[in-house]
Each structure stands twice: as C-alpha cells, then as structure tokens.
Amino acid sequence: MALPEFIYAPIDGGTIHRYEISGGKRKFLRFIGCYLGQCNFHKNIDDAIDYIKNLKELQKIQKT
C-alpha cells in the first residue's frame, strides 16, 4: 500500500494529501484534510478544503 501523497497546503495552514485505498478488487482515491492534528478522509479535494476552512473558523471562534 502506498503512502499518502502531499498535494496542497493552504497559505494559512493545513495540508491535503491524496491517498489510494484498496477495497476488494477496486481502488478508491481519497483525500485527507488535516489541520492542527485533526485529519479526516474525503471523497474529493473540495470537501477536504472545506473541512480545513471549517476547522480554522472553529479555532478562531474558540480564541475569542
């Protein structure tokens, strides 16, 4: 099984990696969005970007 491949890092933090997962006879492409140690799998890159944006907003709210 291959390691996740780094594909994107927003300027204000976080990372997105592409990861190929084997499931039976098929392979699935998933994206991992991470921000401050919180990571989650997503079916497309747009969902991973939205996940990071939401985590950043929650972080801002908790600081105030």
DSSP file (Angstrom, degrees, kcal/mol; ACC not computed):
  #  RESIDUE AA STRUCTURE BP1 BP2  ACC     N-H-->O    O-->H-N    N-H-->O    O-->H-N    TCO  KAPPA ALPHA  PHI   PSI    X-CA   Y-CA   Z-CA
    1    1 A M              0   0    0      0, 0.0     2,-0.1     0, 0.0    20,-0.1   0.000 360.0 360.0 360.0 133.5    0.0    0.0    0.0
    2    2 A A        -     0   0    0     18,-0.2    18,-0.1     1,-0.1     3,-0.1  -0.365 360.0-110.6 -78.1 156.5    1.4    3.4   -1.0
    3    3 A L        -     0   0    0      1,-0.1    17,-0.2    -2,-0.1    -1,-0.1  -0.459  46.0 -83.7 -79.2 157.9    1.9    6.3    1.4
    4    4 A P        -     0   0    0      0, 0.0     2,-0.5     0, 0.0    15,-0.2  -0.343  43.8-134.0 -60.4 144.6   -0.3    9.4    1.2
    5    5 A E  E     -A   18   0A   0     13,-3.2    13,-3.2    -3,-0.1     2,-0.2  -0.910  14.2-125.7-107.2 122.9    0.9   11.9   -1.4
    6    6 A F  E     +A   17   0A   0     -2,-0.5    11,-0.2    11,-0.2     3,-0.1  -0.454  40.8 157.8 -65.0 131.1    1.1   15.6   -0.4
    7    7 A I  E     +     0   0A   0      9,-2.5     2,-0.3     1,-0.3    10,-0.2   0.604  54.4  16.6-128.7 -21.1   -0.8   17.7   -2.9
    8    8 A Y  E     -A   16   0A   0      8,-1.7     8,-2.5     2,-0.0    -1,-0.3  -0.983  42.1-174.9-159.9 140.7   -1.8   21.0   -1.4
    9    9 A A        -     0   0    0     -2,-0.3     6,-0.2     6,-0.2     5,-0.1  -0.913  26.7-135.3-137.2 110.9   -1.1   23.3    1.6
   10   10 A P    >   -     0   0    0      0, 0.0     3,-1.6     0, 0.0    -2,-0.0  -0.269  25.4-115.2 -60.0 152.3   -3.2   26.5    2.1
   11   11 A I  T 3  S+     0   0    0      1,-0.3     3,-0.1     2,-0.0     0, 0.0   0.867 112.9  49.4 -58.6 -40.0   -1.2   29.6    2.9
   12   12 A D  T 3  S-     0   0    0      1,-0.3    -1,-0.3     0, 0.0     2,-0.1   0.116 124.4 -72.3 -94.5  23.0   -2.7   30.0    6.4
   13   13 A G  S <  S+     0   0    0     -3,-1.6    -1,-0.3     1,-0.2     2,-0.1  -0.168  80.3  84.4 113.4 159.9   -2.1   26.3    7.5
   14   14 A G        -     0   0    0     -5,-0.1     2,-0.3    -3,-0.1    21,-0.2  -0.148  50.7-123.8  97.7 165.1   -3.3   22.8    7.0
   15   15 A T  E     - B   0  34A   0     19,-2.1    19,-2.6    -6,-0.2     2,-0.4  -0.982   6.9-152.6-144.3 155.7   -2.4   20.1    4.4
   16   16 A I  E     -AB   8  33A   0     -8,-2.5    -9,-2.5    -2,-0.3    -8,-1.7  -0.999  15.6-174.3-130.7 130.8   -4.2   17.9    1.9
   17   17 A H  E     -AB   6  32A   0     15,-2.1    15,-2.9    -2,-0.4     2,-0.4  -0.903  20.4-132.3-121.9 150.9   -2.9   14.6    0.8
   18   18 A R  E     -AB   5  31A   0    -13,-3.2   -13,-3.2    -2,-0.3     2,-0.4  -0.860  27.0-175.3-101.0 138.5   -4.1   12.1   -1.8
   19   19 A Y  E     - B   0  30A   0     11,-3.1    11,-3.0    -2,-0.4     2,-0.6  -0.992  18.3-147.8-141.6 127.9   -4.4    8.5   -0.8
   20   20 A E  E     - B   0  29A   0     -2,-0.4     2,-0.4     9,-0.2   -18,-0.2  -0.856  18.6-165.4 -98.3 123.7   -5.3    5.4   -2.8
   21   21 A I  E     - B   0  28A   0      7,-3.4     7,-3.5    -2,-0.6     2,-0.4  -0.911  12.6-139.0-112.8 131.8   -7.1    2.8   -0.8
   22   22 A S  E     + B   0  27A   0     -2,-0.4     2,-0.3     5,-0.2     5,-0.2  -0.750  22.4 175.9 -88.4 133.7   -7.6   -0.8   -1.9
   23   23 A G  E >   - B   0  26A   0      3,-3.2     3,-1.6    -2,-0.4     2,-0.5  -0.782  60.2 -59.2-139.3  94.2  -11.0   -2.3   -1.2
   24   24 A G  T 3  S-     0   0    0     -2,-0.3    -1,-0.0     1,-0.3    -2,-0.0  -0.596 120.1 -14.6  71.5-120.6  -11.5   -5.8   -2.6
   25   25 A K  T 3  S+     0   0    0     -2,-0.5     2,-0.3    -3,-0.1    -1,-0.3   0.435 127.8  72.1 -94.3  -1.0  -11.0   -5.7   -6.3
   26   26 A R  E <   -B   23   0A   0     -3,-1.6    -3,-3.2     2,-0.0     2,-0.4  -0.747  66.8-141.2-115.4 159.9  -11.2   -1.9   -6.6
   27   27 A K  E     -B   22   0A   0     -2,-0.3     2,-0.4    -5,-0.2    -5,-0.2  -0.967  16.5-155.6-117.5 139.2   -9.0    1.0   -5.6
   28   28 A F  E     -B   21   0A   0     -7,-3.5    -7,-3.4    -2,-0.4     2,-0.6  -0.933   8.4-141.4-116.6 136.6  -10.5    4.2   -4.2
   29   29 A L  E     +B   20   0A   0     -2,-0.4     2,-0.3    -9,-0.2    -9,-0.2  -0.868  29.4 172.9 -97.0 123.5   -9.0    7.6   -4.3
   30   30 A R  E     -B   19   0A   0    -11,-3.0   -11,-3.1    -2,-0.6     2,-0.4  -0.901  24.3-137.2-128.5 158.1   -9.5    9.7   -1.2
   31   31 A F  E     -BC  18  42A   0     11,-2.9    11,-2.5    -2,-0.3     2,-0.6  -0.948  10.6-149.0-117.7 136.5   -8.2   13.0    0.1
   32   32 A I  E     -BC  17  41A   0    -15,-2.9   -15,-2.1    -2,-0.4     2,-0.5  -0.921   9.2-163.7-108.4 117.9   -7.0   13.6    3.6
   33   33 A G  E     -BC  16  40A   0      7,-2.4     7,-1.7    -2,-0.6     2,-0.4  -0.891  13.0-177.9-100.9 128.1   -7.6   17.1    5.0
   34   34 A C  E     +BC  15  39A   0    -19,-2.6   -19,-2.1    -2,-0.5     2,-0.3  -0.979  14.0 167.3-130.6 139.8   -5.5   17.9    8.2
   35   35 A Y  E >  S- C   0  38A   0      3,-1.9     3,-1.7    -2,-0.4    -2,-0.0  -0.907  75.7 -15.7-150.5 121.8   -5.4   21.0   10.4
   36   36 A L  T 3  S-     0   0    0     -2,-0.3     3,-0.1     1,-0.3   -23,-0.0   0.862 129.3 -49.2  52.0  42.9   -3.7   21.1   13.8
   37   37 A G  T 3  S+     0   0    0      1,-0.2     2,-0.7     0, 0.0    -1,-0.3   0.421 111.9 117.5  83.3  -1.6   -3.6   17.3   14.1
   38   38 A Q  E <   +C   35   0A   0     -3,-1.7    -3,-1.9     2,-0.0     2,-0.3  -0.894  41.5 177.0-101.4 117.5   -7.2   16.8   13.2
   39   39 A C  E     +C   34   0A   0     -2,-0.7     2,-0.3    -5,-0.2    -5,-0.2  -0.879   9.9 178.2-123.3 151.3   -7.5   14.7   10.0
   40   40 A N  E     -C   33   0A   0     -7,-1.7    -7,-2.4    -2,-0.3     2,-0.3  -0.992  27.0-119.7-151.7 144.6  -10.4   13.4    8.0
   41   41 A F  E     -C   32   0A   0     -2,-0.3     2,-0.3    -9,-0.2    -9,-0.2  -0.619  31.7-176.2 -83.9 143.9  -10.9   11.4    4.7
   42   42 A H  E     -C   31   0A   0    -11,-2.5   -11,-2.9    -2,-0.3     3,-0.0  -0.966  32.9-130.8-138.6 155.0  -13.0   13.0    1.9
   43   43 A K  S    S+     0   0    0     -2,-0.3     2,-0.3   -13,-0.2   -14,-0.1   0.760  91.7  21.9 -78.1 -25.1  -14.1   11.8   -1.5
   44   44 A N  S  > S-     0   0    0    -13,-0.1     4,-1.4     1,-0.1     3,-0.3  -0.944  78.4-113.6-141.0 164.3  -12.9   14.9   -3.3
   45   45 A I  H  > S+     0   0    0     -2,-0.3     4,-2.4     1,-0.2     5,-0.2   0.828 111.4  60.7 -67.9 -32.4  -10.5   17.7   -2.8
   46   46 A D  H  > S+     0   0    0      1,-0.2     4,-2.3     2,-0.2    -1,-0.2   0.902 104.5  49.0 -63.0 -40.5  -13.1   20.4   -2.4
   47   47 A D  H  > S+     0   0    0     -3,-0.3     4,-2.1     2,-0.2    -1,-0.2   0.879 110.4  51.6 -64.9 -37.5  -14.6   18.7    0.6
   48   48 A A  H  X S+     0   0    0     -4,-1.4     4,-1.9     2,-0.2    -2,-0.2   0.896 109.9  48.9 -66.3 -40.1  -11.1   18.4    2.1
   49   49 A I  H  X S+     0   0    0     -4,-2.4     4,-2.3     2,-0.2    -2,-0.2   0.919 111.2  49.9 -64.5 -43.7  -10.6   22.1    1.6
   50   50 A D  H  X S+     0   0    0     -4,-2.3     4,-2.5     1,-0.2    -2,-0.2   0.883 107.5  55.0 -61.4 -39.0  -13.9   23.0    3.2
   51   51 A Y  H  X S+     0   0    0     -4,-2.1     4,-2.1     2,-0.2    -1,-0.2   0.923 109.3  46.5 -59.8 -45.8  -13.1   20.7    6.1
   52   52 A I  H  X S+     0   0    0     -4,-1.9     4,-2.2     2,-0.2    -2,-0.2   0.914 111.5  51.4 -64.4 -43.0   -9.9   22.7    6.8
   53   53 A K  H  X S+     0   0    0     -4,-2.3     4,-2.2     1,-0.2    -2,-0.2   0.914 110.0  49.7 -60.3 -43.1  -11.7   26.0    6.4
   54   54 A N  H  X S+     0   0    0     -4,-2.5     4,-2.3     1,-0.2    -1,-0.2   0.895 109.8  50.4 -63.9 -40.5  -14.3   24.9    8.9
   55   55 A L  H  X S+     0   0    0     -4,-2.1     4,-2.0     2,-0.2    -1,-0.2   0.884 109.8  51.3 -64.7 -37.7  -11.6   23.8   11.4
   56   56 A K  H  X S+     0   0    0     -4,-2.2     4,-2.1     2,-0.2    -2,-0.2   0.909 109.5  49.8 -64.6 -42.2   -9.9   27.2   11.1
   57   57 A E  H  X S+     0   0    0     -4,-2.2     4,-2.3     1,-0.2    -2,-0.2   0.913 110.0  50.4 -63.7 -42.6  -13.1   29.0   11.7
   58   58 A L  H  X S+     0   0    0     -4,-2.3     4,-2.2     1,-0.2    -1,-0.2   0.886 109.1  52.4 -61.4 -38.1  -13.8   26.9   14.9
   59   59 A Q  H  X S+     0   0    0     -4,-2.0     4,-1.3     2,-0.2    -1,-0.2   0.903 109.6  48.8 -64.2 -41.6  -10.2   27.7   16.0
   60   60 A K  H  X S+     0   0    0     -4,-2.1     4,-1.1     1,-0.2    -2,-0.2   0.904 110.9  50.5 -64.3 -42.0  -10.9   31.5   15.6
   61   61 A I  H  < S+     0   0    0     -4,-2.3     3,-0.5     1,-0.2    -2,-0.2   0.900 108.8  51.4 -64.5 -41.5  -14.2   31.3   17.5
   62   62 A Q  H  < S+     0   0    0     -4,-2.2    -1,-0.2     1,-0.2    -2,-0.2   0.791 105.6  56.5 -68.0 -28.2  -12.6   29.4   20.4
   63   63 A K  H  <        0   0    0     -4,-1.3    -1,-0.2     1,-0.2    -2,-0.2   0.791 360.0 360.0 -73.6 -27.8   -9.8   32.0   20.7
   64   64 A T     <        0   0    0     -4,-1.1    -1,-0.2    -3,-0.5    -2,-0.2   0.466 360.0 360.0 -87.4 360.0  -12.3   34.9   21.2
